[in-house]
Amino acid sequence: MLKSFSASLSALCYFACAGAEIRVKDNGPDIPEEAQKKIFEPFYTTKNSGEGTGLGLSVTFNIIKRLNGDLHLNTQPGEFTEFTITFPVSSEEQAL
């Protein structure tokens, strides 16, 4: 049985000379260690058969990589799960 909690979701954006960073964090259940190893793989899902394709994070990961960015997962059991997306800023953009 899940214990009750007050759900929280936050999104922050940071911009600096080196690049941009987007963080999305929630206070829901953590992501188990075994799932963390596979979470960005195509067709990986924790849902029952027929309930999900498992493509969301894989597609997101590949789009971010094609844009020369990075996607990282940070999760603490019983505390939070946070995804951090970073994009570099080109020298032309830094001059603006």
C-alpha positions as CSV (number, residue, x, y, z in Angstrom):
1,M,0.0,0.0,0.0
2,L,1.3,3.4,-0.9
3,K,1.6,6.0,1.8
4,S,-0.2,9.3,1.1
5,F,1.8,12.3,0.2
6,S,1.3,15.8,-1.3
7,A,2.4,15.8,-4.9
8,S,4.9,18.4,-6.1
9,L,6.3,19.1,-9.5
10,S,8.8,21.9,-10.3
11,A,10.5,23.0,-13.4
12,L,13.5,25.4,-13.5
13,C,15.5,27.0,-16.3
14,Y,19.0,28.4,-16.0
15,F,20.9,30.3,-18.7
16,A,24.6,31.0,-18.5
17,C,27.6,31.6,-20.8
18,A,28.3,27.9,-21.0
19,G,24.7,26.8,-21.9
20,A,21.2,26.3,-20.8
21,E,19.9,23.9,-18.2
22,I,16.3,22.7,-17.6
23,R,15.4,20.7,-14.5
24,V,12.2,18.9,-13.9
25,K,11.7,17.5,-10.4
26,D,8.9,15.7,-8.6
27,N,8.5,14.2,-5.1
28,G,6.9,11.0,-6.3
29,P,8.3,7.5,-5.8
30,D,11.9,7.1,-6.8
31,I,13.0,5.1,-9.9
32,P,14.4,1.7,-8.9
33,E,18.1,1.2,-9.7
34,E,17.4,-1.6,-12.2
35,A,15.0,0.7,-14.1
36,Q,17.5,3.6,-14.1
37,K,19.9,1.5,-16.2
38,K,17.3,1.0,-18.9
39,I,15.1,4.1,-18.7
40,F,16.4,5.7,-21.9
41,E,16.3,2.5,-24.0
42,P,13.7,2.2,-26.7
43,F,10.6,0.2,-25.8
44,Y,11.5,0.0,-22.1
45,T,8.4,0.3,-19.9
46,T,7.3,-0.7,-16.4
47,K,3.7,-0.8,-17.5
48,N,1.8,-4.0,-18.4
49,S,1.8,-5.3,-21.9
50,G,-0.4,-3.1,-24.1
51,E,-0.4,-0.1,-21.7
52,G,2.5,1.8,-23.0
53,T,5.1,1.7,-25.8
54,G,8.1,2.8,-23.8
55,L,9.2,5.3,-26.4
56,G,8.8,8.6,-24.5
57,L,12.1,8.9,-22.8
58,S,14.0,7.2,-25.6
59,V,12.7,9.7,-28.2
60,T,13.4,12.6,-25.8
61,F,16.9,11.4,-25.1
62,N,17.7,11.1,-28.8
63,I,16.3,14.5,-29.7
64,I,18.3,16.1,-27.0
65,K,21.5,14.3,-28.1
66,R,20.9,15.4,-31.8
67,L,20.8,19.0,-30.4
68,N,24.2,18.4,-28.7
69,G,22.5,18.3,-25.3
70,D,22.5,15.9,-22.4
71,L,19.8,14.3,-20.3
72,H,20.5,13.1,-16.8
73,L,18.5,11.4,-14.2
74,N,18.9,11.9,-10.4
75,T,16.6,10.1,-8.0
76,Q,16.7,9.7,-4.3
77,P,14.6,6.9,-2.7
78,G,11.6,8.3,-0.9
79,E,12.6,11.9,-1.8
80,F,12.5,12.9,-5.4
81,T,13.2,12.2,-9.1
82,E,14.8,14.9,-11.2
83,F,15.6,15.0,-14.9
84,T,18.2,17.6,-16.0
85,I,18.6,18.7,-19.6
86,T,21.6,20.7,-20.7
87,F,22.3,22.4,-24.0
88,P,25.5,24.1,-24.9
89,V,25.5,27.7,-26.1
90,S,27.5,28.4,-29.4
91,S,30.1,31.1,-29.5
92,E,27.7,33.1,-31.7
93,E,24.9,32.9,-29.1
94,Q,27.4,33.9,-26.3
95,A,28.2,37.2,-28.2
96,L,24.5,38.3,-28.1
